[in-house]
Amino acid sequence: MLETIFIYIFLFFISFFPIVIWAYSFSFIDDNPLNKKRFLVWILWWILSVIPILHIDKIMKILDFEYLNVFYFVSKIWNLFSSLEFWLSLSLFLFLVVLFSFFLWGFFKNKSSIFKIYLKNILVFLVFIFSLSLFLFLLNIFLQKIDFSIWNPVAFWNIVFNTFKLIIFYYVIVAFIEEASKHFNFLQSSVFYIKSIRDWVLYAIFVALWFSFIENMLYLYNYYITYWISWELLKLYFYRSAFSVMVHVLSSSVMAYYFSKALMLYRWKDLSFPYLKIFTTGLIISILLHLIFDVALTLGFVLIIFIYFIWGYLYVSSIFYKED
């Protein structure tokens, strides 16, 4: 017991150090000194963003409702009916996230206005999920003949994703749930408190950094159980601290950039279609960025980490030099 506590404390400090470095880096390019209060308060935002994806099994056990098992239904897509079952499952899970988020942040001012934005964005996500369901159904038909096995399968709870098709399905859902959770637990509740696109992006970066922080700790602990203190553990630490963090930062920044742009252009105007178009564009890009990175690594294309690291930092940095 004491050894486990010591390991967690040790992993906490070594995982925390690169997050601080990243935070200072992005504060520097924004020409905005790192604020200690702002940095620490995002721990709460991170917790709210990370719960749905990392603790989905516990949520399902508490609620005991099979249609919340999103990963089971996505692994069973093979005809139109099963794709609609997946749509229902993911929609219900999204509704749970939104319900949790709205009631949690319901004490904020401008509740009615925030609620309207919630409804508008829920519509975006529901339409997107429906389109995604049909896309996965058509992709399943296309990949039936080339659905080769993956040498490094992913196991989530009691489901194994061990083919090219299932790996794509798995990472699509992971990326969607992560970005939806960050969006409704952070961006939605901040619509009347952030005044510029740069602020949106910077705060989204902080949420992504804390998400990476806990994810890195879990990965390192699992590797420590298998390899103890070894070269493999050190390589994982370097990879997670440098490259994996950038994926979360990039995806969150894109999502925040497009949402804030849509919100500031059409917040007070009845222009639903342009708003939905901009917002949906950001959602699709952020999910694709996450998906391509994870699938490429699973297939052994290691070069992708350097591409994302260099291009991601340059892209996110460029946002701070654009006019709002």
N, C-alpha and C positions, 0 to 999 in steps of 0.2 A: 504493500500500500504506500509506504513512504517513498519507495523507489519510483513508483508511478507518479506521485506528486512532484518529486524532484525532477523527473524527466519532463513533465508538463511545464514546470517553471523554466527549465533550461530551454525548451523549445519555444516558449513564449518570448524569451529575451532574444534569442537568435533570429526568430521570425519577425520580431518587432523592429529590429535595427534597420533592415532594408526598407521597410515601410516608411520609416521616418525619413530616410534618404530620399525616397521617391516623393514624399510629401514636400520636402524642402525644394526639390527640383522643380516641381510644378508651381509652387508658390513663387519661386524665383523667376520663372519665365512669365508669370502673370504680374511681376513687379509688385507683389503683395506679400509682405513678411508673414511667415507661418504663425498663425494665431493658435495659442495653446488650447484655449477654450473650444474653438471651432474644431480643432484636431481631435480632441478627446470626446466631444459630444457626438461625433459620428460613430462612435462605438455603438450607441443605441440604434442609429440608423442601420448600421451593418447587421446587428442582431435581427432586426425586423426583416431585412432583405434576405438573409441566409436561411432563416427557419424553414420556409416552404420546400426548398430543394434538398437541404441536408437532413431534414427530419420528416420527410414525407411518410416513411414507414410508421413512425410513431403517431402521426396525424391520422393515418388510416386505421391504426389499431384502436385509437380512442373513439373515432366516429363509427368504426365497423361498417363501412359502406363500400362495397366493391367497386363502384363506379368512380371512386377517387383514386383508384390504382391506375394512374395514367400510363405508367410504363408497361403494365400488363396489356392494356388495350392497344398501345402502339405496336407492341410486338406481335399482335394477332391480326394486323391489317392484311387482308387478302382479297376482300370483295367490297362492294359499295356499302353493304350493311355494316360490316365491321369497321369501315372508315367513319361511318356516322356514329357508331358506338364510341369510337375514339374521340370524335368531336364533342359528344355529350360529356364524356369523362373529363376532358381537358377544360371544357367550359365550366363544369361544376367546380373543378379545382381552382380555376381563375376566380370564380365567384366567391369562393371561400377566402382567397387572398384579398380580394377587394373589400369584402365584408369586414374582415379583420382590420384592414388598414383604415377604412372609413370610420369605424366606430372608435378605433384607437386615437385617431387624430380629430375626432369630432368636436373637441373642445376649442379648436381654432376658430378665429373669426371668419366671417364671410362663408358660413356653412352652405347656404343655398347656392352661392356661386361655385364653390368647390364641388358641390354635388352635381351641378350641371356639367362641369368638366369631367367628373367621374363617369357620368352616363355617356357622354360623347366618346370618351376613350374606351369604355367598355365595349361600345359598338364597334370601334376599330378592331379591338382584340377578338371579338366574336366573329366578325367577318373574316379576319385573318385566320382564325382557327378553322373555320369552315373551308376556306381556300386551301389551307395547309392539309386538311384531311383529304380533300380531293387530289391534291398534288401527291401525297404519299400513296394513295390508292393507284394512281397512274404510274408512279415510280415503281411500285411493287410489280405491276405488270411488265414494265420494261426490264427490271432487274431479275426476273424469274430465271432467265436463261444465263445470266452472268453473276448469279448470287454466290460468289466464292467465299470460302471460309477465311476468317481473320486469325492470324497466328497469335495475336494478343487480344483476346476477347475482353469485353467489359462485363462485369457482374454487378448488378444493382439489386440489392435485397435478394429475392429468390429467383430473379430473372437473369438469364445469360444472353448477352448480345454478341454473337460469334460469327456473323456474316456481314458482308459489306452493306447489304440493305439494312440490317438491324442496327449496325453501327451508325449509319446516317440517321435513321429514325431516332435512335437514342440521343444523339447529340443535338438534333433539332429540338427535342423536347427539353433537354437540359438548358440549352441556350434560351429558349422561349420562357421557361419558368423563372430563370435567373433574371432576365431583363424585365419581365412583367412584375416580379417581386420588387426589384429595385425601383421600378417606375411608380407603382402604386404606393409603396411605403416611403418614398422619398420625394419624387418630383411632384406628385399630386398634392401633397400636403404643404408644398412650398410655393404654390403658384402666386401667392400674394406677398411673398417675403423676399423674393429674389428679383432684382430689377434689371439684370442684363444677361445676355447669352453667356458671357464670360463667367459670370457667377454661377449660372446653371452648370456649366461644364466643370468648373473647378470643384463645386460641391459634389457633383457626380463622381469625380475622380477620387475624392475622399471616401465615398461609399465603396467604390471599387477596391480601393487600397485595403480597407478593413475587411471586405469580403475575401480578398486574397490572403490576408493575414491569417484568418482562422482556417481557411482551406489549406494553406501551407502547413500549418501546425498539424492538421489531421493527416496529411500525406506523410509528413516527416515522422510522425508517431508510428504510423503503419509500417513504414520502411524500417524504423528502428527496431520494431518487434521482430522483423524478419532478418535484417542484416546487422543489427547493433551499430556500433560506431565503425563505419567502414567507408571505403572510397565511394561505394554506391550511394551511401547516405549524403556524402559531401557533394556529389554530382547532382543529386536531386535538390539539395538545398540551393545550390547555385542556379540551377535551371528554374526552380519555382520562384526564387527571389528576383531574378532578372527578367525572364522571358514570360512566364505565366502571368505575372502581375500586369504586364503590358496588354495582354489580351483582354483582361477585365477592364482595365482603364480605357482601352480603345472602344470596346463595345458600349460601355456606359457613357463615354463622351459623345459618341455618335447619337445614341438614344437621346441624351440630354440636349444636344445641339439642335436636332430636328424638332423635338417637342417644344423647346423654348422658342425656336424660330416661328413655329406654327402658332404658338400661344400668343406671342407678342404681336404678330401680324393680324390675328383674327379673334383675339380674346373678346373684344367688345362688338364684333360685327357678326352678322348672320351669314357667314360664308362657310358653310359646313364642308362642302366638297374640297375647296383648296386646303382647309385645315386638315381634313382627313387624309388628303393626298400626301401632304408634307410629313405628317406624323407616321403614316404607314410606311413611307419611304425609309424613314429612320429606323423603324422597327425591323423591317426586312434586312437592311444593311447590317445592323448590329447582330442579328441572328446569324446571317451568312458569315460574317467575320469570325464569330465564335465557332460556327460549324466547320468552316474550312480549316481552321487551325487544329481543332481536335481530331478531325478525320485524317488530316495529313500526317499528324504525329502517330496516330494509330497504324497508318499504312507505312510508316517508316521514313517519311519525307522530312528529315531533320532540318533541312535548309529553311523551312517555313518559319522557324523560330527567329532566325536572324532577319528575315524579311519583315516580319511583324514588329520586331524590336526597333529597327531603324525607321521604317515607314510609319509605324504607329506613333513614335515619339515626335517625329517631324510633323505629322498630321495634327496631332493634339496640340502641339506647340503653335501651329499656324492659326488655330482658332482664336488664340488670345491676341492676335494681331489683326483680326478682322473687325470691322466696325459693326456694332450691334444694329 
